[in-house]
Amino acid sequence: MTGRLASLFLLTLLGCCGLGGCGGSGDPSSKVLVIGLDGATWDIINPLMKEGRLPNIKALVDSGFASHLQTDVPSLSPIIWTTIATGKPPDQHGIKSFMLLDPKTGATVPYTSNMRRTKAFWNILSEEGLSCGVVGWWISWPAEEVNGVIVTSYSAVKVSNRLWKGTIFPDLEDQTYPQEFMKTVRPIIEDCERTVNSELQARIFSRVDTKKLKPIQNTVIDDTRNVFLADEIYSRTAEHLLRERKDLDVVSVYLSGTDVACHRFWKYYKPRGLPEFNTTQEEVRMLGSVIPDYYEHIDRIIGRLVAIDPDRSVVLISDHGFQAETRQGMGQNERSGGHEKKRLPGILLLSGEPFVRKNLTEKPGRSELPTIYDVLPSLLYLQELPTALDMPGRVLKEAFKKDVLLDRPVRSQDTYDLGAASSGAPVAPIASDLDRALQERLENLGYLMLQQQNEPQTGNQDQPLEKSDDEAESKKKKDD
């Protein structure tokens, strides 16, 4: 911990940051659990709640503010989740896709945390003397120094020769801060590897007869199992933080399985979703329940997380919704659900003592729809911190009780983006031996084709990837 962070943390312990100061009043309801569910949609959640299959999410809805959450396009996960974390659009935070070309080597590599040009919520909270635990967030590797704990996501992992996104590599440095926290995570990984696949087989894939499926379908199932395993590793890590670090002001965890399940299995869940879907009754019998069953599994995870510290406020969010959607160049047995051809809203659920009880998920009403830009200002407000004038979002006053708003007027300041996080930081990506494995995975999901489609149609039309700022500046000088 730097001297500055240590000093700020000491101020918090001494109680110097009161209601009108830098935040952190000690009120239990100001402590927050943030759960990110990639691709979660009320279109799936609401019917399952009515069937009684999601009791934990329903309990949160019944005790809080629930709404759709307007997203941006392109709705690529690294862009949107970084926007949620920073409150800034991609032209400001600098994360524009999954991969880019490293100007130093010419290699294709993923974006890394040093390339983010604006501060994320974990940077802001730490500098304001508050503490946080961040698990699995997009573009968080290598781990940054925070007042608390970070467990990063590199978007791929190698265990038993399998590669997937969202968990820990045994031989990759800087995956946690502090580094010694890796000693805590490693047994969680090992335990999940021993137990999770059999649990998933019983709960999600019990109807599957691999002999009756095509090879590509079995490959998709294997890949999906690994994503579900990653969710379990991250959720159990978050459970550990909630149990053992009750002092943390904000604990956040990101889970990706809801997104991957919908990409892979939509045509079995909604076989009449598109005229070109060619599913058999046997395929629907075996695979049609994967999506709802996994939502049910996620509901159990949410229940475990909330039960550990029930006084915490809960912020449940997703980056976009889902629909039936195919992609040119990919077979529908690989990918039959998507979110790129239409702006599909995600979910927003704010539950706990500070929030009103209002469900706008079926009848949105006439009020302005919350957006992904409003999440961070509202989180800062919940932590009794000022919002920033250079954040385009707003505090969602309609979600807070009147007495909270009266006791805690919304305050603002010009910016939080002063210092190394917003200027002077290196812009070249940090490479690792795992980069090629990640590129292959994203190609298999079809994301890199979408990335190419969303590139500005100028210059070299054969160039599918984002260039780093260093390379872009070099080209600009040549053109000038």
C-alpha positions as CSV (number, residue, x, y, z in Angstrom):
1,M,0.0,0.0,0.0
2,T,1.4,3.4,-0.9
3,G,1.9,6.1,1.8
4,R,-1.1,8.0,0.3
5,L,-3.5,5.0,0.5
6,A,-2.3,4.1,4.0
7,S,-2.9,7.6,5.2
8,L,-6.4,7.7,3.7
9,F,-7.2,4.4,5.2
10,L,-6.0,5.5,8.6
11,L,-8.3,8.6,8.4
12,T,-11.2,6.3,7.7
13,L,-10.4,4.1,10.8
14,L,-10.2,7.2,12.9
15,G,-13.7,8.2,11.8
16,C,-12.6,11.5,10.2
17,C,-14.8,11.0,7.1
18,G,-18.3,11.7,8.3
19,L,-21.5,12.3,6.4
20,G,-20.4,15.6,5.0
21,G,-16.8,14.5,4.4
22,C,-15.2,12.0,2.2
23,G,-17.7,9.2,2.7
24,G,-18.1,6.1,4.8
25,S,-20.3,6.9,7.7
26,G,-20.2,3.4,9.2
27,D,-23.9,2.9,8.4
28,P,-24.3,-0.8,7.6
29,S,-26.7,0.0,4.7
30,S,-23.9,2.1,3.1
31,K,-21.9,-1.1,2.6
32,V,-22.6,-2.6,-0.8
33,L,-22.5,-5.9,-2.7
34,V,-22.3,-5.4,-6.5
35,I,-23.1,-8.4,-8.6
36,G,-22.6,-8.2,-12.4
37,L,-24.4,-10.8,-14.5
38,D,-23.3,-10.6,-18.1
39,G,-26.2,-10.6,-20.5
40,A,-28.9,-11.1,-17.9
41,T,-32.4,-9.9,-19.0
42,W,-35.8,-9.4,-17.4
43,D,-37.2,-11.3,-20.4
44,I,-35.9,-14.5,-18.8
45,I,-35.9,-13.4,-15.1
46,N,-39.6,-12.3,-14.9
47,P,-41.1,-15.5,-16.2
48,L,-38.9,-17.6,-14.0
49,M,-39.8,-15.5,-10.9
50,K,-43.5,-16.1,-11.7
51,E,-42.8,-19.8,-11.7
52,G,-41.1,-19.6,-8.3
53,R,-37.7,-20.6,-9.7
54,L,-35.7,-17.5,-8.6
55,P,-36.7,-16.9,-5.0
56,N,-33.6,-15.0,-4.1
57,I,-33.8,-12.5,-7.0
58,K,-37.5,-12.1,-6.3
59,A,-36.8,-11.2,-2.7
60,L,-34.4,-8.5,-3.8
61,V,-37.0,-7.2,-6.3
62,D,-39.7,-7.1,-3.6
63,S,-37.4,-5.1,-1.3
64,G,-35.9,-2.7,-3.8
65,F,-35.9,-0.7,-7.1
66,A,-35.9,-2.8,-10.3
67,S,-35.7,-1.4,-13.8
68,H,-34.3,-2.0,-17.3
69,L,-30.8,-0.6,-17.8
70,Q,-30.1,1.2,-21.1
71,T,-26.9,0.1,-22.7
72,D,-24.6,1.4,-25.5
73,V,-23.6,0.0,-28.9
74,P,-21.5,-1.9,-29.6
75,S,-22.5,-3.9,-26.5
76,L,-19.2,-5.7,-26.2
77,S,-18.5,-6.8,-22.7
78,P,-15.1,-5.2,-22.1
79,I,-16.4,-1.8,-23.3
80,I,-19.7,-1.8,-21.4
81,W,-18.3,-3.2,-18.1
82,T,-15.5,-0.6,-18.2
83,T,-18.1,2.1,-18.8
84,I,-20.1,0.8,-15.8
85,A,-16.9,0.8,-13.7
86,T,-15.7,4.3,-14.7
87,G,-18.9,6.1,-15.6
88,K,-17.3,7.2,-18.8
89,P,-17.8,6.3,-22.5
90,P,-15.1,4.3,-24.4
91,D,-13.6,7.3,-26.1
92,Q,-12.7,8.5,-22.6
93,H,-11.9,5.3,-20.8
94,G,-9.9,3.9,-23.7
95,I,-11.2,0.3,-23.8
96,K,-12.7,-0.2,-27.3
97,S,-12.9,-3.9,-27.8
98,F,-11.5,-7.3,-26.7
99,M,-8.1,-7.3,-28.5
100,L,-5.7,-4.9,-30.2
101,L,-2.4,-4.9,-32.0
102,D,0.6,-4.4,-29.8
103,P,2.7,-1.7,-31.7
104,K,5.9,-3.1,-30.2
105,T,5.5,-6.7,-31.4
106,G,2.7,-6.7,-33.9
107,A,1.0,-9.5,-31.9
108,T,-2.7,-9.6,-31.1
109,V,-3.2,-9.1,-27.4
110,P,-6.1,-8.3,-25.1
111,Y,-6.6,-4.9,-23.5
112,T,-5.0,-4.7,-20.0
113,S,-5.7,-2.6,-17.0
114,N,-2.9,-0.2,-17.6
115,M,-4.6,1.0,-20.8
116,R,-7.7,2.3,-19.0
117,R,-7.4,6.1,-19.1
118,T,-9.9,6.9,-16.4
119,K,-10.3,5.7,-12.8
120,A,-12.6,2.8,-12.0
121,F,-14.7,2.6,-8.9
122,W,-12.0,0.6,-7.1
123,N,-9.5,3.4,-7.7
124,I,-11.9,6.1,-6.6
125,L,-13.0,4.3,-3.4
126,S,-9.4,3.6,-2.4
127,E,-8.2,7.1,-2.9
128,E,-11.2,8.4,-0.9
129,G,-10.3,6.2,2.1
130,L,-12.9,3.5,1.5
131,S,-12.2,-0.2,1.0
132,C,-13.2,-2.6,-1.7
133,G,-13.0,-6.2,-2.8
134,V,-13.2,-6.6,-6.6
135,V,-13.6,-10.1,-8.2
136,G,-13.4,-11.0,-11.8
137,W,-14.1,-7.6,-13.4
138,W,-13.3,-7.1,-17.1
139,I,-9.9,-5.5,-18.0
140,S,-8.6,-5.8,-14.4
141,W,-5.4,-7.6,-15.1
142,P,-2.7,-6.9,-14.0
143,A,-4.1,-6.2,-10.5
144,E,-3.9,-2.6,-9.4
145,E,-3.0,-1.5,-5.9
146,V,-6.2,-0.8,-3.9
147,N,-7.4,-0.3,-0.4
148,G,-8.6,-3.9,-0.2
149,V,-8.5,-6.9,-2.5
150,I,-8.6,-7.4,-6.3
151,V,-8.9,-10.8,-8.0
152,T,-8.5,-10.1,-11.7
153,S,-9.9,-11.5,-14.9
154,Y,-7.6,-12.3,-17.7
155,S,-10.5,-13.7,-19.8
156,A,-9.0,-17.1,-20.2
157,V,-7.6,-19.8,-18.0
158,K,-5.6,-23.0,-18.4
159,V,-6.5,-25.9,-16.2
160,S,-6.3,-29.5,-17.4
161,N,-5.4,-28.2,-20.9
162,R,-8.8,-26.3,-21.1
163,L,-9.0,-22.7,-21.8
164,W,-11.8,-20.3,-20.9
165,K,-12.5,-16.8,-19.6
166,G,-12.8,-15.5,-16.1
167,T,-10.6,-17.3,-13.6
168,I,-7.1,-17.7,-12.3
169,F,-4.0,-19.0,-14.0
170,P,-1.6,-20.9,-11.7
171,D,1.5,-19.4,-13.6
172,L,0.4,-15.9,-14.4
173,E,1.7,-13.0,-12.2
174,D,-0.2,-10.1,-10.8
175,Q,-3.6,-11.7,-10.7
176,T,-4.4,-10.6,-7.2
177,Y,-3.7,-7.6,-5.0
178,P,-2.2,-8.1,-2.6
179,Q,-0.2,-10.9,-4.2
180,E,-0.4,-13.1,-1.2
181,F,-4.2,-13.3,-1.6
182,M,-3.4,-15.8,-4.3
183,K,-2.7,-18.3,-1.5
184,T,-6.4,-17.9,-0.5
185,V,-7.7,-18.2,-4.0
186,R,-5.8,-21.3,-5.0
187,P,-7.6,-23.7,-2.7
188,I,-10.9,-22.3,-3.9
189,I,-9.9,-23.2,-7.5
190,E,-8.8,-26.7,-6.6
191,D,-12.0,-27.4,-4.7
192,C,-14.1,-26.1,-7.5
193,E,-12.2,-28.3,-10.0
194,R,-13.0,-31.3,-7.9
195,T,-16.7,-30.8,-7.3
196,V,-18.3,-28.3,-9.8
197,N,-18.4,-30.4,-12.9
198,S,-20.4,-33.2,-11.2
199,E,-22.8,-30.6,-9.7
200,L,-23.3,-28.9,-13.1
201,Q,-24.0,-32.3,-14.7
202,A,-26.7,-33.0,-12.1
203,R,-28.3,-29.5,-12.3
204,I,-27.7,-28.3,-15.9
205,F,-26.8,-31.1,-18.2
206,S,-28.5,-34.2,-16.8
207,R,-30.7,-34.7,-19.9
208,V,-27.7,-34.6,-22.3
209,D,-26.8,-37.8,-24.2
210,T,-23.5,-36.8,-25.9
211,K,-23.9,-39.7,-28.4
212,K,-27.0,-38.1,-29.8
213,L,-25.4,-34.7,-30.4
214,K,-23.1,-33.4,-33.1
215,P,-19.4,-33.0,-32.3
216,I,-19.7,-29.2,-32.4
217,Q,-22.6,-29.3,-29.9
218,N,-20.5,-31.4,-27.5
219,T,-17.6,-28.9,-27.9
220,V,-20.0,-26.1,-27.1
221,I,-21.2,-28.0,-24.0
222,D,-17.6,-28.6,-22.8
223,D,-16.7,-24.9,-23.3
224,T,-19.8,-23.8,-21.4
225,R,-19.1,-26.1,-18.5
226,N,-15.7,-24.3,-18.1
227,V,-17.4,-20.9,-18.1
228,F,-19.8,-22.1,-15.4
229,L,-16.8,-23.4,-13.4
230,A,-15.2,-19.9,-13.7
231,D,-18.4,-18.4,-12.2
232,E,-18.3,-20.7,-9.3
233,I,-14.6,-19.9,-8.6
234,Y,-15.4,-16.2,-8.6
235,S,-18.5,-16.4,-6.6
236,R,-16.9,-18.5,-3.9
237,T,-14.0,-16.0,-3.8
238,A,-16.6,-13.3,-3.2
239,E,-18.2,-15.4,-0.5
240,H,-14.8,-15.6,1.2
241,L,-14.4,-11.8,1.1
242,L,-17.9,-11.2,2.5
243,R,-17.3,-13.7,5.4
244,E,-13.7,-12.8,6.3
245,R,-13.5,-9.1,5.3
246,K,-16.7,-7.6,6.7
247,D,-14.9,-4.3,6.8
248,L,-14.9,-3.9,3.1
249,D,-17.2,-1.0,2.0
250,V,-17.9,-2.5,-1.4
251,V,-17.6,-6.1,-2.6
252,S,-18.2,-6.7,-6.3
253,V,-18.2,-9.9,-8.4
254,Y,-18.7,-10.4,-12.1
255,L,-20.2,-13.6,-13.5
256,S,-20.3,-14.5,-17.2
257,G,-22.2,-17.7,-17.5
258,T,-25.6,-16.1,-18.2
259,D,-24.2,-14.5,-21.3
260,V,-22.4,-17.6,-22.6
261,A,-25.5,-19.8,-22.0
262,C,-27.7,-17.5,-24.0
263,H,-25.2,-17.2,-26.9
264,R,-24.8,-21.0,-27.1
265,F,-28.3,-22.4,-26.3
266,W,-30.9,-19.8,-27.3
267,K,-32.3,-21.8,-30.2
268,Y,-33.1,-24.7,-27.9
269,Y,-34.6,-22.4,-25.3
270,K,-36.7,-20.6,-27.9
271,P,-36.8,-22.9,-30.9
272,R,-39.2,-20.7,-32.8
273,G,-37.1,-17.6,-32.2
274,L,-36.0,-17.4,-35.8
275,P,-37.4,-19.1,-39.0
276,E,-34.0,-20.5,-39.8
277,F,-33.6,-22.3,-36.5
278,N,-33.6,-26.1,-37.2
279,T,-33.8,-27.7,-33.8
280,T,-35.2,-31.2,-33.3
281,Q,-37.5,-32.2,-30.5
282,E,-34.7,-34.4,-29.0
283,E,-32.3,-31.4,-29.0
284,V,-34.9,-29.3,-27.3
285,R,-35.5,-32.0,-24.7
286,M,-31.8,-32.3,-23.9
287,L,-30.7,-28.6,-24.2
288,G,-33.9,-26.5,-23.9
289,S,-33.6,-26.0,-20.2
290,V,-29.9,-25.0,-20.0
291,I,-30.6,-21.3,-19.9
292,P,-33.4,-21.3,-17.3
293,D,-31.6,-24.0,-15.2
294,Y,-28.4,-21.8,-15.2
295,Y,-30.4,-18.7,-14.2
296,E,-31.8,-20.9,-11.3
297,H,-28.2,-21.8,-10.4
298,I,-27.2,-18.1,-10.4
299,D,-30.1,-17.4,-8.2
300,R,-28.7,-19.9,-5.7
301,I,-25.3,-18.2,-5.9
302,I,-27.0,-14.8,-5.2
303,G,-28.8,-16.3,-2.3
304,R,-25.5,-17.5,-0.8
305,L,-23.8,-14.1,-1.3
306,V,-26.6,-12.1,0.2
307,A,-27.1,-14.4,3.2
308,I,-23.5,-13.9,4.4
309,D,-24.1,-10.2,5.1
310,P,-27.8,-9.4,4.7
311,D,-27.4,-5.8,5.9
312,R,-25.5,-4.9,2.8
313,S,-27.3,-3.1,0.0
314,V,-27.3,-5.1,-3.2
315,V,-26.7,-3.7,-6.7
316,L,-27.5,-6.3,-9.4
317,I,-26.7,-5.2,-12.9
318,S,-26.2,-6.6,-16.4
319,D,-24.6,-5.0,-19.5
320,H,-27.2,-5.9,-22.1
321,G,-30.1,-8.2,-22.8
322,F,-30.5,-11.0,-25.3
323,Q,-32.6,-12.2,-28.3
324,A,-32.5,-14.9,-31.0
325,E,-29.7,-13.9,-33.3
326,T,-27.4,-15.7,-35.7
327,R,-24.1,-14.4,-37.1
328,Q,-22.6,-14.7,-40.5
329,G,-19.7,-17.1,-40.5
330,M,-20.9,-19.1,-37.5
331,G,-23.3,-22.0,-37.4
332,Q,-26.4,-21.8,-35.2
333,N,-25.1,-24.9,-33.3
334,E,-22.3,-22.6,-32.1
335,R,-24.2,-19.4,-31.6
336,S,-27.9,-18.7,-31.7
337,G,-28.4,-15.8,-29.3
338,G,-27.0,-12.4,-29.4
339,H,-27.3,-8.7,-28.5
340,E,-25.5,-6.8,-31.3
341,K,-28.2,-6.2,-33.9
342,K,-30.5,-4.3,-31.5
343,R,-29.9,-2.1,-28.4
344,L,-31.2,-4.6,-25.8
345,P,-31.4,-3.2,-22.2
346,G,-29.8,-5.0,-19.3
347,I,-31.1,-5.2,-15.8
348,L,-30.8,-2.9,-12.8
349,L,-31.8,-3.9,-9.3
350,L,-31.1,-1.8,-6.2
351,S,-32.1,-3.5,-3.0
352,G,-31.7,-2.6,0.6
353,E,-32.6,0.0,3.3
354,P,-31.8,3.2,1.3
355,F,-34.0,2.2,-1.7
356,V,-37.7,2.5,-2.5
357,R,-39.8,-0.5,-3.5
358,K,-40.7,-0.1,-7.1
359,N,-40.7,-2.6,-10.0
360,L,-40.5,-1.1,-13.4
361,T,-39.4,-4.2,-15.3
362,E,-42.8,-5.0,-16.9
363,K,-44.3,-1.4,-17.0
364,P,-41.4,1.0,-17.2
365,G,-43.6,4.1,-16.8
366,R,-42.8,7.5,-18.1
367,S,-39.7,8.2,-16.1
368,E,-36.3,8.3,-17.8
369,L,-34.8,4.9,-18.2
370,P,-31.6,4.4,-16.2
371,T,-28.4,3.9,-18.2
372,I,-25.1,2.2,-17.7
373,Y,-23.7,5.7,-17.0
374,D,-25.8,6.1,-13.9
375,V,-24.5,3.1,-12.0
376,L,-21.2,4.7,-10.8
377,P,-22.7,8.1,-9.8
378,S,-25.4,6.2,-7.8
379,L,-22.7,3.9,-6.2
380,L,-20.7,7.0,-5.2
381,Y,-23.8,8.6,-3.7
382,L,-24.5,5.4,-1.7
383,Q,-21.0,5.7,-0.3
384,E,-21.6,9.3,0.6
385,L,-19.1,10.6,-2.0
386,P,-19.7,13.4,-4.5
387,T,-20.4,12.5,-8.1
388,A,-18.2,14.0,-10.9
389,L,-19.3,16.6,-13.4
390,D,-17.3,14.9,-16.1
391,M,-19.4,11.7,-15.7
392,P,-22.4,11.9,-18.1
393,G,-24.6,9.8,-15.8
394,R,-26.7,10.9,-12.8
395,V,-27.6,9.7,-9.4
396,L,-30.8,7.7,-9.7
397,K,-32.8,9.8,-7.2
398,E,-36.0,7.9,-8.1
399,A,-34.5,4.8,-6.6
400,F,-33.7,6.3,-3.2
401,K,-36.1,6.9,-0.3
402,K,-37.1,10.6,0.3
403,D,-35.6,10.7,3.8
404,V,-32.2,9.4,2.4
405,L,-32.2,12.2,-0.2
406,L,-33.1,14.8,2.4
407,D,-30.4,13.7,4.8
408,R,-27.8,13.3,2.1
409,P,-28.0,15.9,-0.6
410,V,-26.3,15.0,-3.9
411,R,-22.9,16.7,-4.1
412,S,-20.5,16.9,-7.1
413,Q,-17.0,17.8,-7.9
414,D,-15.2,18.5,-11.2
415,T,-13.5,15.1,-11.6
416,Y,-11.9,12.2,-10.0
417,D,-9.5,11.7,-12.9
418,L,-6.5,13.5,-11.6
419,G,-3.1,11.8,-11.4
420,A,-1.6,8.7,-13.0
421,A,-4.8,6.9,-13.6
422,S,-5.9,9.5,-16.2
423,S,-2.7,10.8,-17.6
424,G,0.9,9.7,-18.1
425,A,0.1,6.0,-17.8
426,P,1.6,3.7,-20.5
427,V,-0.7,2.8,-23.3
428,A,0.9,-0.3,-24.7
429,P,-0.8,-3.6,-23.6
430,I,1.0,-5.9,-21.3
431,A,1.5,-9.3,-23.1
432,S,1.5,-12.8,-21.7
433,D,1.9,-16.3,-23.0
434,L,-1.9,-16.8,-22.8
435,D,-2.8,-14.2,-25.4
436,R,-3.1,-16.5,-28.4
437,A,-5.4,-18.8,-26.4
438,L,-7.7,-15.9,-25.6
439,Q,-7.8,-14.9,-29.2
440,E,-8.9,-18.4,-30.3
441,R,-11.6,-18.4,-27.7
442,L,-13.0,-15.1,-28.8
443,E,-13.0,-16.2,-32.4
444,N,-14.9,-19.3,-31.4
445,L,-17.6,-17.1,-29.8
446,G,-17.7,-14.9,-32.8
447,Y,-16.7,-11.8,-30.9
448,L,-13.7,-10.9,-33.1
449,M,-15.9,-10.9,-36.2
450,L,-18.2,-8.5,-34.4
451,Q,-15.2,-6.4,-33.4
452,Q,-14.2,-6.2,-37.1
453,Q,-17.7,-5.2,-38.1
454,N,-17.6,-2.3,-35.6
455,E,-14.3,-0.9,-36.7
456,P,-14.5,2.5,-38.5
457,Q,-14.5,1.8,-42.3
458,T,-11.4,3.8,-43.1
459,G,-7.8,3.0,-44.0
460,N,-6.9,-0.7,-44.3
461,Q,-10.1,-2.6,-44.7
462,D,-8.3,-5.8,-43.9
463,Q,-7.4,-4.6,-40.4
464,P,-9.8,-6.3,-37.9
465,L,-8.3,-5.1,-34.6
466,E,-8.1,-1.9,-32.6
467,K,-4.7,-0.2,-32.8
468,S,-3.1,1.0,-29.6
469,D,-2.8,4.7,-28.9
470,D,1.0,4.5,-29.5
471,E,0.5,3.1,-33.0
472,A,-2.3,5.4,-33.8
473,E,-0.2,8.4,-32.9
474,S,2.7,7.1,-35.0
475,K,0.5,6.8,-38.0
476,K,-0.9,10.3,-37.5
477,K,2.6,11.8,-37.5
478,K,3.3,10.0,-40.8
479,D,0.1,11.2,-42.4
480,D,0.9,14.7,-41.2
